[in-house]
Each structure stands twice: as structure tokens, then as C-alpha cells.
Amino acid sequence: MSEPKLNKYSRLIRLSARLGTGLMLMALVFSCARVPGLRDEAKGSFIRVPFVRVLLDEDSSSKKVKADGPLAIECLSGGVQEVFYSNRDVVIKNDHNRLKVVSGAGAEIQADLDEINIIPRGNGNHILVGGKSYRGIIKFLPYGQNLQIINIVYMEDYLRGVVPPEIGRRSEAELESVKAQAVAARTYAMAHLQQYPNAPYDMKSSIIDQVYEGFAVENKIVNRAINETSGHVATFQDEFINAYYHSTCGGMTDAVEHVWDRKEAAYLKAVADSGACSWSKYYNWTEVFSEEQLRGRIEQYLSSDRGRDLRIGRIEDVIIGNRTPGGRIAQLSVRTQNDIFKFSADRIRWVIGRTSNPDLILPSDRFDVQLNRDQSGSIRKITFKGSGYGHGVGMCQCGAIGLSREGWLFADILKHYYSGIDVKKLY
């Protein structure tokens, strides 16, 4: 890696650690443990393992907090810092857009605060908040009448709570797919550290970014995969890639510009899966609608989209337009008594949804349509026969698992799904 690019990565990592005095306190609590790093050619330049600030919640006005052992409570107000220690639960509250910390019994510890940081004391202790256990620091900030709750955690520990819900429980024989998922998730996080420039966090803990479940979901296989790929990222022309991934491609992935209204990326192209994901339960799927059900689904979507009640009339035909290189539908037309309604690319999944579970969208846009008509020619039933689950861009997770079972190594799996990339150790 050339010196200019490495320096750029170094600046990005330093920008990811705008964390205030809480990190200094955590360093003291953990006895100034060394952070592994990689020296640049330039004298004195040093890359440290980055921190990630993960938004956990901003919809609650009060939250109980406890730890496995003692915890430190850092209270900040007007630049003044006070630190308290507790062996018991505490409650953080929003009090007229200021923060207050009280004991589990209700006794006030400190009030009129700008910020509160909860730090577990001692190695191996975790903080429990909202029913979930987390490594690192939990930061509380006022957010209107609610609390903004942010987990500040090392990148590698963040991944321990991301990879399990994304890849599921895997066996030793599938370790290389878990490594590939770890590198993809790390790369995604590194590439998005500055995506919310005016917010006190880098990532959200939901599918908006990556699902993050904290300490409770950790397991040995995932932790081993993260440890053995520590600091590895996927790059294209010395830039982090947008490491999109999805469950099941159904036979072929697709180029990003054909799925979303986004700029073309040379490494996000249609790639044949060669049946590697054929073991997935979503490799083939079927959803069956009556004409009334599909009409109601489309009317519901369009009414919500346009902000007014809309009736489209009886469906007379469903027509597949052109397809993407990966076999997904680029345009779907629904002709009714009143009009022709056209839907494009990934939006189609949201319009149609499912009969098997009305709360979910269609598994994928890679499908065929079968129309069942009565003797008069009116549509009675519409069958969608498809393959795949998810948007179809980037790495197919079930395909990665299938390739690992065949003996593929994690770097080769990544290079298969992300065309022309390099896998590098950044720190």
C-alpha cells in the first residue's frame, strides 16, 4: 500500500475516534492496555484500531443500566467532569433536555448534565442496557425529550456483534465464509465512518447500516474468524469498497446500477454463482396471490406513496419488461381497467410483498409470473415463482457458505463476488 493512501486511511481512523474524555477514562480503567497498530513509512505516523460509535436507541426517555461488575459513571456538564462508581444498577433519565442519573432505588446521584458515559471497571465486564449486553462504553446524550444511547466500541468488538446475526450459526467447515463476512462487514463499517457528519455516531444498529446485537450473540467460530482476519479490508484502487451483501442471489448477482439508482461501480457487477447458494431455502420460492389480494397490495403501496387514497381497478395483465444481466426484473407493468402502473428494479419487492407474511417484502426481483384466468379471461390467481433472497448486489452470503464448503478461502470468496478487488491488512 502506498504511503499517501495509508496516510489517508490513518486520517479516517483518527476521525472515527472523536469520543471525548470517556475513552481516556476507559484507558485508565483497563490499565492502559496497548492498542495494536501498524507503522507507516513516515516517522511517527501510527494507525490504531478504530473505534465505532453505534447508535442503539433514541426512542426512550429513561433507561436502566447495569454491568457484570462495578461500573464508572462519568458525568459531564459545562466542561466539568465528575466520576462516580457503583456496584448496583443506575437509571439515566432525560429531565427537560438535560440528563440525570439516579440509583436503582431512586436516589439522585447527579443532575443537569450534558453527557453521561458508563464504563465497566475491569477486564471482561460488560454493560447491560435495554436488555442487551455490550462491550465498551455506553454514552448517553439528551435528544429532545428522549435519550440518545450510543455504544463506543473497538471495531473488532463491534464486528463480534454484527457478524453472527448477518451470517447465522456456522460450522468449522464454513469458517472461511465467516471470515469473508467479517471482512465485508469491517470494510462496510470503515467506508461509512463519516456518513453522519453532524451526528455523534457513525453507524446505526439496524438494517439501515448493519444489524448489531452486542455481546450476547458472540460465538467461538465468529470470534475466531474476526481474530484471524483482524484489520483486513476489501479495496478497489486503494479505496474501501461499498461491501454490499445479501442472503441468496439465486444463481447470479447483479450490478449496483441495475438494482438501485446509484453510480456504477466496477467491482459490483453481475457474477454467476454456479449453484453455490442452491442449498438455501430461498434458492427457489413461490408466492401466490388472488387478483383481489394483489390489487389491494398495490393500492395500499400507491396510496401510501402518493399520500391519498387510490383505487387502480381490476388487474387485467402483469407484464415483465426487460431484465437485468443477473436475471432480475428491471421493469414490471400492471395493466388495470383504469391505467397501466409501472414499477422498477428493487421497488418491485416493496410493491408486491407476500401473502405468506404480509409484513415482509417479496424475497427478490428474480422471478417469473404465471396468470391463471377463468373462462371469461378474468385473472383469478397470480403466481410469482422466484429465486433468491435480497437485493442481489455484492456478496451472496449463502453462496459464500457454499463456496467455503468446497474449500475456497475467504479472500478468494470476496474476489469472486467483488470483481477486481484487493484484500489488504490495514491494521
VOBAVEX-166766 format. One record per residue (C-alpha): residue in one letter; x, y, z. Coordinates in nm, 3 decimals, m for minus. Layout:
REC:a:X:Y:Z
...
END
This chain:
REC:m:0.000:0.000:0.000
REC:s:0.147:0.337:m0.098
REC:e:0.227:0.597:0.165
REC:p:m0.030:0.860:0.054
REC:k:m0.315:0.609:0.069
REC:l:m0.204:0.474:0.406
REC:n:m0.192:0.827:0.544
REC:k:m0.545:0.882:0.415
REC:y:m0.664:0.569:0.597
REC:s:m0.485:0.690:0.909
REC:r:m0.673:1.021:0.899
REC:l:m1.002:0.836:0.853
REC:i:m0.935:0.617:1.155
REC:r:m0.843:0.918:1.369
REC:l:m1.165:1.089:1.262
REC:s:m1.359:0.785:1.380
REC:a:m1.239:0.835:1.737
REC:r:m1.391:1.174:1.827
REC:l:m1.502:1.032:2.156
REC:g:m1.422:1.279:2.435
REC:t:m1.290:1.216:2.780
REC:g:m1.473:0.886:2.824
REC:l:m1.210:0.699:2.623
REC:m:m0.933:0.837:2.842
REC:l:m1.122:0.712:3.144
REC:m:m1.171:0.371:2.986
REC:a:m0.799:0.352:2.915
REC:l:m0.733:0.412:3.285
REC:v:m0.994:0.157:3.391
REC:f:m0.833:m0.107:3.170
REC:s:m0.482:m0.024:3.297
REC:c:m0.364:0.145:2.978
REC:a:m0.384:m0.172:2.767
REC:r:m0.185:m0.143:2.445
REC:v:m0.371:m0.099:2.116
REC:p:m0.214:m0.299:1.830
REC:g:m0.120:m0.096:1.526
REC:l:0.071:m0.077:1.201
REC:r:0.354:0.169:1.144
REC:d:0.358:0.379:0.829
REC:e:0.679:0.460:0.645
REC:a:0.652:0.818:0.771
REC:k:0.826:0.851:1.107
REC:g:0.586:0.895:1.397
REC:s:0.270:0.812:1.199
REC:f:0.065:0.536:1.364
REC:i:m0.258:0.360:1.272
REC:r:m0.466:0.244:1.568
REC:v:m0.756:0.004:1.578
REC:p:m1.052:0.236:1.512
REC:f:m1.348:0.285:1.739
REC:v:m1.706:0.274:1.613
REC:r:m1.986:0.480:1.766
REC:v:m2.306:0.279:1.724
REC:l:m2.649:0.434:1.779
REC:l:m2.850:0.185:1.986
REC:d:m3.166:0.380:2.065
REC:e:m3.314:0.729:2.061
REC:d:m3.679:0.650:2.140
REC:s:m3.665:0.620:2.521
REC:s:m3.668:0.890:2.788
REC:s:m3.533:0.666:3.065
REC:k:m3.304:0.361:3.070
REC:k:m3.179:0.126:3.340
REC:v:m2.809:0.040:3.318
REC:k:m2.609:m0.228:3.493
REC:a:m2.282:m0.412:3.444
REC:d:m2.135:m0.756:3.513
REC:g:m1.934:m0.594:3.793
REC:p:m1.861:m0.240:3.917
REC:l:m1.914:0.046:3.675
REC:a:m1.783:0.401:3.645
REC:i:m2.027:0.685:3.574
REC:e:m1.867:0.981:3.402
REC:c:m2.084:1.293:3.432
REC:l:m2.009:1.596:3.213
REC:s:m2.163:1.941:3.247
REC:g:m2.025:2.266:3.108
REC:g:m1.682:2.113:3.059
REC:v:m1.665:1.991:3.419
REC:q:m1.616:1.619:3.475
REC:e:m1.718:1.416:3.780
REC:v:m1.679:1.040:3.810
REC:f:m1.885:0.814:4.037
REC:y:m1.856:0.439:4.094
REC:s:m2.135:0.193:4.158
REC:n:m2.180:m0.179:4.220
REC:r:m2.554:m0.156:4.151
REC:d:m2.796:m0.058:3.877
REC:v:m2.843:0.306:3.786
REC:v:m3.109:0.481:3.580
REC:i:m3.037:0.751:3.323
REC:k:m3.320:0.996:3.257
REC:n:m3.392:1.288:3.028
REC:d:m3.503:1.577:3.251
REC:h:m3.618:1.871:3.033
REC:n:m3.347:1.809:2.772
REC:r:m3.081:1.761:3.040
REC:l:m2.956:1.434:3.183
REC:k:m2.998:1.293:3.530
REC:v:m2.854:0.978:3.686
REC:v:m3.031:0.816:3.979
REC:s:m2.974:0.499:4.176
REC:g:m3.190:0.192:4.126
REC:a:m3.370:0.292:4.448
REC:g:m3.447:0.638:4.306
REC:a:m3.186:0.848:4.488
REC:e:m3.042:1.125:4.271
REC:i:m2.668:1.089:4.203
REC:q:m2.618:1.384:3.968
REC:a:m2.841:1.607:3.755
REC:d:m2.834:1.889:3.496
REC:l:m2.580:1.706:3.279
REC:d:m2.475:1.742:2.914
REC:e:m2.347:1.387:2.877
REC:i:m2.309:1.062:3.071
REC:n:m2.064:0.782:2.992
REC:i:m2.097:0.440:3.156
REC:i:m1.772:0.240:3.165
REC:p:m1.740:m0.113:3.309
REC:r:m1.450:m0.149:3.554
REC:g:m1.208:m0.436:3.499
REC:n:m1.138:m0.666:3.208
REC:g:m1.415:m0.886:3.073
REC:n:m1.704:m0.685:3.217
REC:h:m1.992:m0.568:3.000
REC:i:m2.273:m0.316:3.027
REC:l:m2.636:m0.423:3.013
REC:v:m2.875:m0.166:2.867
REC:g:m3.215:m0.222:2.711
REC:g:m3.193:m0.594:2.784
REC:k:m2.874:m0.639:2.580
REC:s:m2.511:m0.668:2.689
REC:y:m2.238:m0.461:2.523
REC:r:m1.862:m0.426:2.524
REC:g:m1.701:m0.082:2.551
REC:i:m1.862:0.242:2.668
REC:i:m2.228:0.342:2.666
REC:k:m2.275:0.714:2.604
REC:f:m2.598:0.899:2.687
REC:l:m2.690:1.233:2.531
REC:p:m3.014:1.435:2.552
REC:y:m3.224:1.408:2.236
REC:g:m3.531:1.627:2.263
REC:q:m3.726:1.461:2.543
REC:n:m3.553:1.126:2.486
REC:l:m3.209:0.974:2.530
REC:q:m2.960:0.916:2.253
REC:i:m2.782:0.594:2.351
REC:i:m2.451:0.520:2.177
REC:n:m2.215:0.226:2.219
REC:i:m1.848:0.325:2.172
REC:v:m1.657:0.008:2.092
REC:y:m1.345:m0.113:1.915
REC:m:m1.406:m0.204:1.551
REC:e:m1.317:m0.570:1.607
REC:d:m1.555:m0.594:1.904
REC:y:m1.827:m0.421:1.700
REC:l:m1.791:m0.695:1.439
REC:r:m1.840:m0.963:1.707
REC:g:m2.195:m0.830:1.747
REC:v:m2.256:m0.781:1.372
REC:v:m2.131:m1.096:1.200
REC:p:m2.345:m1.355:1.393
REC:p:m2.687:m1.204:1.304
REC:e:m2.570:m1.147:0.947
REC:i:m2.421:m1.492:0.868
REC:g:m2.603:m1.711:1.124
REC:r:m2.454:m2.002:1.318
REC:r:m2.189:m2.171:1.110
REC:s:m1.974:m2.483:1.147
REC:e:m1.598:m2.524:1.144
REC:a:m1.620:m2.636:0.780
REC:e:m1.773:m2.299:0.692
REC:l:m1.514:m2.084:0.871
REC:e:m1.386:m1.921:0.550
REC:s:m1.733:m1.784:0.473
REC:v:m1.747:m1.630:0.820
REC:k:m1.407:m1.471:0.755
REC:a:m1.538:m1.331:0.426
REC:q:m1.841:m1.191:0.608
REC:a:m1.617:m1.036:0.874
REC:v:m1.403:m0.862:0.611
REC:a:m1.712:m0.740:0.425
REC:a:m1.870:m0.607:0.744
REC:r:m1.543:m0.442:0.853
REC:t:m1.500:m0.282:0.512
REC:y:m1.858:m0.156:0.511
REC:a:m1.809:m0.001:0.855
REC:m:m1.474:0.157:0.765
REC:a:m1.620:0.304:0.445
REC:h:m1.913:0.458:0.636
REC:l:m1.745:0.602:0.946
REC:q:m1.814:0.959:0.832
REC:q:m2.158:0.906:0.681
REC:y:m2.337:1.109:0.952
REC:p:m2.101:1.410:0.979
REC:n:m2.322:1.613:1.216
REC:a:m2.425:1.322:1.438
REC:p:m2.246:1.184:1.747
REC:y:m2.245:0.833:1.598
REC:d:m2.100:0.652:1.295
REC:m:m2.338:0.360:1.250
REC:k:m2.695:0.264:1.335
REC:s:m2.758:m0.078:1.488
REC:s:m3.031:m0.178:1.241
REC:i:m3.052:m0.288:0.877
REC:i:m3.010:0.080:0.784
REC:d:m2.639:0.005:0.833
REC:q:m2.562:m0.338:0.979
REC:v:m2.760:m0.533:1.239
REC:y:m2.565:m0.510:1.567
REC:e:m2.673:m0.723:1.863
REC:g:m2.385:m0.671:2.107
REC:f:m2.211:m0.926:2.327
REC:a:m2.488:m1.185:2.371
REC:v:m2.469:m1.314:2.011
REC:e:m2.093:m1.375:2.009
REC:n:m1.972:m1.727:1.941
REC:k:m1.637:m1.904:1.906
REC:i:m1.645:m1.955:1.529
REC:v:m1.723:m1.589:1.460
REC:n:m1.468:m1.461:1.712
REC:r:m1.204:m1.686:1.557
REC:a:m1.289:m1.559:1.208
REC:i:m1.264:m1.198:1.325
REC:n:m0.935:m1.259:1.506
REC:e:m0.781:m1.437:1.206
REC:t:m0.882:m1.155:0.968
REC:s:m0.817:m0.869:1.211
REC:g:m0.771:m0.542:1.023
REC:h:m0.834:m0.694:0.679
REC:v:m1.044:m0.485:0.440
REC:a:m1.151:m0.504:0.074
REC:t:m1.032:m0.221:m0.151
REC:f:m1.060:m0.118:m0.514
REC:q:m0.792:0.118:m0.645
REC:d:m0.685:0.180:m0.284
REC:e:m1.034:0.290:m0.173
REC:f:m1.267:0.100:0.059
REC:i:m1.537:m0.072:m0.143
REC:n:m1.908:m0.047:m0.066
REC:a:m1.922:m0.406:0.053
REC:y:m2.291:m0.476:m0.004
REC:y:m2.410:m0.828:0.068
REC:h:m2.736:m1.020:0.070
REC:s:m2.868:m1.361:0.171
REC:t:m2.918:m1.557:m0.153
REC:c:m2.854:m1.449:m0.512
REC:g:m3.049:m1.738:m0.664
REC:g:m2.786:m1.810:m0.927
REC:m:m2.641:m1.471:m1.017
REC:t:m2.571:m1.137:m0.850
REC:d:m2.630:m0.802:m1.021
REC:a:m2.463:m0.470:m1.094
REC:v:m2.546:m0.200:m0.841
REC:e:m2.670:0.048:m1.105
REC:h:m2.929:m0.206:m1.227
REC:v:m3.075:m0.261:m0.879
REC:w:m3.064:0.087:m0.723
REC:d:m3.039:0.438:m0.859
REC:r:m2.670:0.455:m0.779
REC:k:m2.348:0.520:m0.962
REC:e:m2.184:0.230:m1.142
REC:a:m1.906:0.056:m0.950
REC:a:m1.655:m0.162:m1.136
REC:y:m1.642:m0.416:m0.852
REC:l:m2.023:m0.451:m0.816
REC:k:m2.109:m0.638:m1.136
REC:a:m2.326:m0.938:m1.221
REC:v:m2.143:m1.254:m1.114
REC:a:m2.251:m1.614:m1.175
REC:d:m2.295:m1.811:m0.854
REC:s:m2.273:m2.154:m1.021
REC:g:m2.519:m2.306:m0.776
REC:a:m2.313:m2.228:m0.465
REC:c:m2.625:m2.094:m0.289
REC:s:m2.856:m2.374:m0.414
REC:w:m2.874:m2.516:m0.060
REC:s:m3.057:m2.203:0.063
REC:k:m3.429:m2.241:0.137
REC:y:m3.478:m1.925:m0.071
REC:y:m3.299:m2.057:m0.379
REC:n:m3.650:m2.126:m0.511
REC:w:m3.970:m1.977:m0.370
REC:t:m4.335:m1.924:m0.466
REC:e:m4.587:m1.660:m0.366
REC:v:m4.950:m1.691:m0.479
REC:f:m5.199:m1.400:m0.483
REC:s:m5.563:m1.381:m0.574
REC:e:m5.639:m1.089:m0.805
REC:e:m5.806:m0.910:m0.515
REC:q:m5.503:m0.962:m0.289
REC:l:m5.252:m0.826:m0.539
REC:r:m5.479:m0.535:m0.630
REC:g:m5.517:m0.448:m0.262
REC:r:m5.143:m0.470:m0.207
REC:i:m5.067:m0.235:m0.498
REC:e:m5.339:0.009:m0.390
REC:q:m5.200:0.012:m0.036
REC:y:m4.849:0.085:m0.161
REC:l:m4.952:0.358:m0.407
REC:s:m5.187:0.525:m0.157
REC:s:m4.904:0.543:0.098
REC:d:m4.656:0.660:m0.167
REC:r:m4.881:0.935:m0.306
REC:g:m5.042:1.041:0.020
REC:r:m5.402:0.987:m0.093
REC:d:m5.648:0.701:m0.125
REC:l:m5.614:0.533:m0.466
REC:r:m5.814:0.264:m0.643
REC:i:m5.649:0.110:m0.950
REC:g:m5.933:m0.104:m1.087
REC:r:m5.932:m0.475:m1.162
REC:i:m5.597:m0.617:m1.279
REC:e:m5.608:m0.731:m1.642
REC:d:m5.242:m0.820:m1.700
REC:v:m4.899:m0.836:m1.534
REC:i:m4.617:m0.781:m1.781
REC:i:m4.245:m0.836:m1.726
REC:g:m4.032:m0.581:m1.912
REC:n:m3.657:m0.606:m1.961
REC:r:m3.437:m0.789:m1.715
REC:t:m3.101:m0.707:m1.561
REC:p:m2.787:m0.907:m1.654
REC:g:m2.841:m1.107:m1.333
REC:g:m3.196:m1.203:m1.433
REC:r:m3.383:m0.960:m1.207
REC:i:m3.678:m0.766:m1.338
REC:a:m3.586:m0.413:m1.441
REC:q:m3.948:m0.311:m1.501
REC:l:m4.285:m0.465:m1.416
REC:s:m4.607:m0.327:m1.564
REC:v:m4.951:m0.391:m1.414
REC:r:m5.235:m0.313:m1.656
REC:t:m5.573:m0.250:m1.495
REC:q:m5.918:m0.129:m1.601
REC:n:m5.809:0.227:m1.523
REC:d:m5.441:0.262:m1.616
REC:i:m5.101:0.100:m1.655
REC:f:m4.878:0.113:m1.348
REC:k:m4.505:0.063:m1.390
REC:f:m4.259:m0.032:m1.116
REC:s:m3.882:m0.054:m1.148
REC:a:m3.595:m0.259:m1.003
REC:d:m3.584:m0.318:m0.627
REC:r:m3.902:m0.115:m0.570
REC:i:m4.099:m0.409:m0.714
REC:r:m4.035:m0.614:m0.399
REC:w:m4.193:m0.345:m0.182
REC:v:m4.496:m0.304:m0.408
REC:i:m4.588:m0.673:m0.424
REC:g:m4.496:m0.801:m0.077
REC:r:m4.600:m1.152:0.028
REC:t:m4.917:m1.341:0.101
REC:s:m4.727:m1.585:0.324
REC:n:m4.625:m1.297:0.552
REC:p:m4.790:m0.960:0.473
REC:d:m4.534:m0.773:0.684
REC:l:m4.246:m0.878:0.456
REC:i:m4.148:m0.772:0.106
REC:l:m4.106:m1.012:m0.186
REC:p:m3.788:m1.222:m0.141
REC:s:m3.628:m1.096:m0.463
REC:d:m3.693:m0.941:m0.806
REC:r:m3.567:m1.255:m0.979
REC:f:m3.898:m1.421:m1.069
REC:d:m4.146:m1.525:m1.338
REC:v:m4.520:m1.454:m1.335
REC:q:m4.796:m1.705:m1.408
REC:l:m5.154:m1.582:m1.457
REC:n:m5.449:m1.812:m1.400
REC:r:m5.766:m1.690:m1.576
REC:d:m6.128:m1.805:m1.567
REC:q:m6.338:m1.889:m1.875
REC:s:m6.419:m1.523:m1.932
REC:g:m6.050:m1.432:m1.936
REC:s:m6.050:m1.256:m1.600
REC:i:m5.746:m1.314:m1.378
REC:r:m5.822:m1.532:m1.076
REC:k:m5.474:m1.607:m0.946
REC:i:m5.123:m1.461:m0.990
REC:t:m4.825:m1.683:m0.907
REC:f:m4.474:m1.546:m0.859
REC:k:m4.208:m1.817:m0.895
REC:g:m3.870:m1.680:m0.799
REC:s:m3.518:m1.747:m0.682
REC:g:m3.302:m1.566:m0.431
REC:y:m3.346:m1.350:m0.124
REC:g:m3.237:m0.989:m0.100
REC:h:m3.129:m0.715:m0.338
REC:g:m2.870:m0.925:m0.522
REC:v:m2.578:m0.679:m0.509
REC:g:m2.231:m0.782:m0.390
REC:m:m2.159:m1.094:m0.187
REC:c:m2.414:m1.373:m0.175
REC:q:m2.390:m1.496:0.184
REC:c:m2.534:m1.842:0.118
REC:g:m2.310:m1.863:m0.188
REC:a:m2.009:m1.773:0.026
REC:i:m2.104:m2.053:0.267
REC:g:m2.141:m2.295:m0.024
REC:l:m1.800:m2.199:m0.164
REC:s:m1.636:m2.238:0.178
REC:r:m1.776:m2.591:0.196
REC:e:m1.597:m2.656:m0.134
REC:g:m1.266:m2.541:0.014
REC:w:m1.249:m2.179:m0.103
REC:l:m1.051:m1.935:0.114
REC:f:m1.206:m1.611:0.236
REC:a:m1.001:m1.382:0.008
REC:d:m1.098:m1.587:m0.298
REC:i:m1.465:m1.577:m0.197
REC:l:m1.451:m1.198:m0.168
REC:k:m1.270:m1.159:m0.500
REC:h:m1.531:m1.379:m0.668
REC:y:m1.823:m1.159:m0.564
REC:y:m1.645:m0.821:m0.575
REC:s:m1.474:m0.802:m0.914
REC:g:m1.114:m0.681:m0.930
REC:i:m1.070:m0.601:m0.561
REC:d:m0.771:m0.641:m0.330
REC:v:m0.787:m0.776:0.026
REC:k:m0.540:m0.588:0.247
REC:k:m0.445:m0.580:0.613
REC:l:m0.499:m0.221:0.722
REC:y:m0.407:m0.250:1.091
END
